[in-house]
């Protein structure tokens, strides 16, 4: 069954005149006649009562008319929706993001992206870094921001930043020597962070004694430091806002010279939206 058969049928039913139907459709009258005949053959039934040059719907035609109109309406709405999608309107972008990034850089990224791409509906899935690649591979997410580089060769992986690990703590520790700080303060550790094993190894080499407190969420670590509890070794981007607002102190930047933290932009399919998001992420991390 062809769409133009249905359109010819609907116009012929509207005017009960093949000539008027052909004029509105900008096709010849024989073409309208052929369309209707093909439709009737496909349905295995007559749709019109024909009397000389006039036509009118029979009972079967009256029954089929709203069905044909619904098919045309659905078809045209679908084509319109698809064209809108191709032109970039009413798109959806699902971002899978690690909690550490969501609690630090995400607000700035989303603010800029939404301002420049207001027609795109954004959905955020906060999941562990080691689960992000699977979310993208399965199609549940379009892009991901992760602290772990996936090994999946199908995915596109771009490093946004390779940044230093810095020591941060409450403001009252600013004037103290680093050896004294490590001696008296608990080091809040994120045991699931990909860089923590290297951080711990270097701390043990440089300091005779450290007291660790395991906390499995970066946001909880930051909150505890804001309350005056302990120090932490974190990527600088994670505590950028707290440092800018002068709520935390940057105690040391060069203790862990060989220990860095990478952030990866992961995608499976490239689109205007994913490329624009990448450029925004690169710009924000670059500042």
C-alpha positions as CSV (number, residue, x, y, z in Angstrom):
1,X,0.0,0.0,0.0
2,X,1.4,3.3,-1.1
3,X,1.1,6.7,0.6
4,X,0.1,8.4,-2.6
5,X,-2.7,5.9,-3.1
6,X,-4.2,6.9,0.3
7,X,-3.8,10.7,-0.5
8,X,-5.6,10.3,-3.8
9,X,-8.4,8.3,-2.1
10,X,-8.8,10.9,0.7
11,X,-9.0,13.8,-1.8
12,X,-11.4,12.0,-4.1
13,X,-13.6,11.2,-1.1
14,X,-13.5,14.9,0.0
15,X,-14.6,16.3,-3.4
16,X,-16.4,13.3,-4.9
17,X,-14.8,14.5,-8.0
18,X,-11.6,13.1,-9.6
19,X,-10.7,16.3,-11.5
20,X,-10.8,18.5,-8.3
21,X,-8.8,15.8,-6.4
22,X,-6.1,15.8,-9.2
23,X,-5.9,19.6,-9.2
24,X,-5.3,19.8,-5.4
25,X,-2.7,17.0,-5.6
26,X,-1.0,18.5,-8.6
27,X,-1.2,15.3,-10.6
28,X,-3.2,14.1,-13.6
29,X,-6.8,12.8,-13.3
30,X,-5.7,9.4,-14.8
31,X,-3.1,9.2,-12.1
32,X,-5.7,9.7,-9.3
33,X,-7.9,7.0,-11.0
34,X,-4.9,4.6,-11.1
35,X,-4.1,5.2,-7.4
36,X,-7.6,4.5,-6.3
37,X,-7.8,1.3,-8.5
38,X,-4.5,0.1,-7.0
39,X,-5.8,0.8,-3.5
40,X,-9.0,-1.1,-4.1
41,X,-7.1,-4.0,-5.6
42,X,-4.8,-4.1,-2.6
43,X,-7.8,-4.0,-0.2
44,X,-9.7,-6.5,-2.4
45,X,-12.8,-4.3,-2.3
46,X,-14.5,-1.4,-4.0
47,X,-14.5,1.9,-2.1
48,X,-16.6,4.1,-4.4
49,X,-19.9,4.0,-6.1
50,X,-19.3,5.2,-9.7
51,X,-22.1,6.9,-11.7
52,X,-21.0,8.2,-15.0
53,X,-18.4,10.9,-14.1
54,X,-19.4,11.3,-10.4
55,X,-18.2,9.2,-7.5
56,X,-19.1,8.8,-3.9
57,X,-18.0,6.6,-1.1
58,X,-19.8,3.3,-0.6
59,X,-20.1,1.6,2.9
60,X,-16.6,0.1,2.7
61,X,-15.2,3.5,1.6
62,X,-16.8,5.3,4.5
63,X,-15.4,2.7,6.9
64,X,-11.9,3.0,5.4
65,X,-11.7,6.8,5.2
66,X,-10.8,7.5,8.9
67,X,-8.3,4.7,8.8
68,X,-6.6,6.1,5.7
69,X,-6.6,9.6,7.3
70,X,-5.0,8.2,10.5
71,X,-2.3,6.5,8.5
72,X,-1.5,9.7,6.6
73,X,-1.5,11.8,9.9
74,X,0.9,9.3,11.5
75,X,3.1,9.2,8.5
76,X,3.4,13.0,8.2
77,X,3.9,13.4,12.0
78,X,6.7,10.8,11.9
79,X,8.4,12.5,8.9
80,X,8.2,15.9,10.6
81,X,9.6,14.5,13.9
82,X,12.5,12.9,12.0
83,X,13.3,16.1,10.0
84,X,13.3,18.0,13.3
85,X,15.8,15.4,14.7
86,X,18.0,15.7,11.6
87,X,18.0,19.5,11.9
88,X,18.9,19.3,15.6
89,X,15.6,20.0,17.3
90,X,14.2,18.1,20.2
91,X,17.2,15.9,20.6
92,X,18.0,14.0,23.8
93,X,21.5,13.5,25.2
94,X,22.2,11.1,28.0
95,X,25.4,11.6,29.9
96,X,26.9,8.9,32.1
97,X,29.1,10.5,34.7
98,X,31.3,9.5,37.6
99,X,30.2,10.8,41.0
100,X,33.5,12.7,41.5
101,X,32.9,14.6,38.3
102,X,29.2,15.1,38.9
103,X,29.9,16.8,42.2
104,X,32.5,19.2,40.8
105,X,32.6,20.0,37.1
106,X,29.2,18.9,35.9
107,X,27.2,22.1,36.9
108,X,29.6,24.3,34.9
109,X,29.5,21.9,31.9
110,X,25.7,21.7,31.9
111,X,25.2,25.4,32.4
112,X,27.2,26.2,29.3
113,X,25.8,23.4,27.2
114,X,22.2,24.2,28.0
115,X,22.8,27.9,27.2
116,X,24.2,27.1,23.8
117,X,22.1,24.0,23.0
118,X,18.7,24.8,24.5
119,X,16.9,22.6,22.1
120,X,18.6,19.5,23.4
121,X,17.1,17.6,26.3
122,X,19.8,16.4,28.7
123,X,19.6,13.5,31.0
124,X,22.3,12.7,33.5
125,X,23.1,9.2,34.9
126,X,25.5,9.2,37.8
127,X,27.3,5.8,37.9
128,X,30.7,4.4,38.8
129,X,33.5,5.0,36.4
130,X,33.9,1.3,35.8
131,X,30.3,1.0,34.6
132,X,30.3,3.9,32.2
133,X,31.7,2.1,29.2
134,X,29.0,-0.6,29.4
135,X,26.3,2.0,29.6
136,X,27.5,3.6,26.4
137,X,28.2,0.3,24.7
138,X,24.6,-0.9,25.4
139,X,23.1,2.4,24.2
140,X,21.8,3.5,27.6
141,X,24.0,6.6,27.4
142,X,25.3,8.6,24.6
143,X,28.5,9.9,26.2
144,X,30.4,9.5,29.4
145,X,32.8,11.3,31.7
146,X,34.9,8.9,33.6
147,X,38.0,8.6,35.7
148,X,38.9,5.2,34.2
149,X,40.0,4.6,30.6
150,X,37.9,1.8,29.1
151,X,39.6,-1.0,27.1
152,X,36.6,-1.4,24.7
153,X,38.1,-0.8,21.2
154,X,34.7,0.2,19.8
155,X,34.4,3.3,21.9
156,X,36.0,6.6,21.2
157,X,38.1,7.8,24.2
158,X,39.6,11.3,24.6
159,X,41.6,12.5,27.6
160,X,40.2,15.8,28.8
161,X,42.8,16.4,31.4
162,X,45.8,14.8,33.2
163,X,45.9,16.8,36.3
164,X,48.0,16.9,39.5
165,X,46.8,15.5,42.8
166,X,46.8,18.2,45.5
167,X,46.5,18.2,49.2
168,X,43.6,20.2,50.6
169,X,42.3,20.7,54.1
170,X,40.6,23.1,56.4
171,X,41.7,26.8,56.4
172,X,43.2,26.6,59.9
173,X,46.0,24.3,58.6
174,X,47.3,26.8,56.0
175,X,50.2,28.0,58.1
176,X,51.4,24.6,59.3
177,X,54.3,22.5,58.0
178,X,53.2,19.6,55.8
179,X,55.1,17.1,57.9
180,X,53.2,18.3,61.0
181,X,49.9,18.2,59.2
182,X,50.3,14.6,58.1
183,X,51.5,13.7,61.6
184,X,48.4,15.0,63.4
185,X,45.6,14.9,60.8
186,X,43.8,12.0,59.4
187,X,44.2,11.5,55.7
188,X,40.7,10.9,54.2
189,X,41.1,8.3,51.5
190,X,38.7,7.3,48.7
191,X,39.5,3.6,48.3
192,X,37.7,3.3,44.9
193,X,39.6,6.2,43.3
194,X,41.9,4.9,40.5
195,X,44.8,7.0,41.7
196,X,44.6,6.1,45.4
197,X,47.0,3.2,45.4
198,X,49.7,5.4,43.9
199,X,48.9,8.2,46.4
200,X,49.1,5.9,49.3
201,X,52.4,4.4,48.1
202,X,54.0,7.8,47.7
203,X,52.8,9.0,51.1
204,X,54.3,5.9,52.8
205,X,57.6,6.7,51.1
206,X,57.7,10.3,52.1
207,X,56.2,10.2,55.6
208,X,57.0,8.0,58.5
209,X,53.5,7.7,59.7
210,X,50.0,8.4,58.3
211,X,46.6,7.8,59.7
212,X,44.0,7.0,57.1
213,X,40.2,7.2,57.3
214,X,38.4,5.4,54.5
215,X,35.5,7.3,53.0
216,X,33.9,6.0,49.8
217,X,32.4,9.2,48.4
218,X,34.4,12.3,47.4
219,X,31.5,14.6,48.3
220,X,31.6,13.2,51.8
221,X,35.4,13.8,52.0
222,X,34.9,17.4,50.9
223,X,32.2,18.0,53.5
224,X,34.3,16.5,56.3
225,X,37.2,18.9,55.4
226,X,34.8,21.8,55.4
227,X,33.8,20.8,58.9
228,X,37.5,20.8,59.9
229,X,38.1,17.1,59.8
230,X,41.3,15.8,58.2
231,X,43.1,16.4,54.9
232,X,42.7,14.7,51.5
233,X,44.7,14.2,48.3
234,X,42.3,14.9,45.4
235,X,42.4,16.1,41.7
236,X,42.5,19.9,41.7
237,X,39.4,20.1,39.5
238,X,37.4,18.2,42.2
239,X,37.9,21.0,44.8
240,X,38.2,23.9,42.4
241,X,35.0,25.7,43.5
242,X,35.8,25.3,47.2
243,X,39.3,26.7,46.6
244,X,37.9,29.6,44.6
245,X,35.4,30.4,47.3
246,X,38.2,30.2,49.9
247,X,36.4,27.5,51.9
248,X,39.3,25.1,51.7
249,X,43.0,25.6,51.8
250,X,45.5,24.3,49.2
251,X,48.1,22.8,51.5
252,X,50.5,21.3,49.0
253,X,50.7,20.9,45.2
254,X,54.1,19.2,44.6
255,X,54.3,16.3,47.1
256,X,53.0,13.7,44.7
257,X,55.0,14.7,41.6
258,X,54.4,11.5,39.6
259,X,50.8,10.9,40.7
260,X,48.1,12.4,38.4
261,X,44.4,11.9,37.7
262,X,42.9,11.6,34.2
263,X,39.4,12.4,33.1
264,X,38.1,10.7,29.9
265,X,35.4,11.7,27.5
266,X,33.9,8.5,26.1
267,X,31.4,8.1,23.2
268,X,30.3,5.5,20.7
269,X,28.7,7.6,17.9
270,X,29.7,11.1,17.0
271,X,27.0,13.8,16.6
272,X,26.9,17.6,16.6
273,X,25.7,17.4,20.2
274,X,28.5,15.0,21.5
275,X,31.2,17.0,19.7
276,X,29.9,20.3,21.1
277,X,29.8,18.8,24.6
278,X,33.4,17.6,24.2
279,X,34.5,21.1,23.2
280,X,32.7,22.6,26.3
281,X,34.3,20.0,28.6
282,X,37.8,20.6,27.1
283,X,37.3,24.4,27.5
284,X,36.1,24.2,31.1
285,X,38.9,21.7,32.2
286,X,41.4,23.9,30.4
287,X,40.6,26.8,32.6
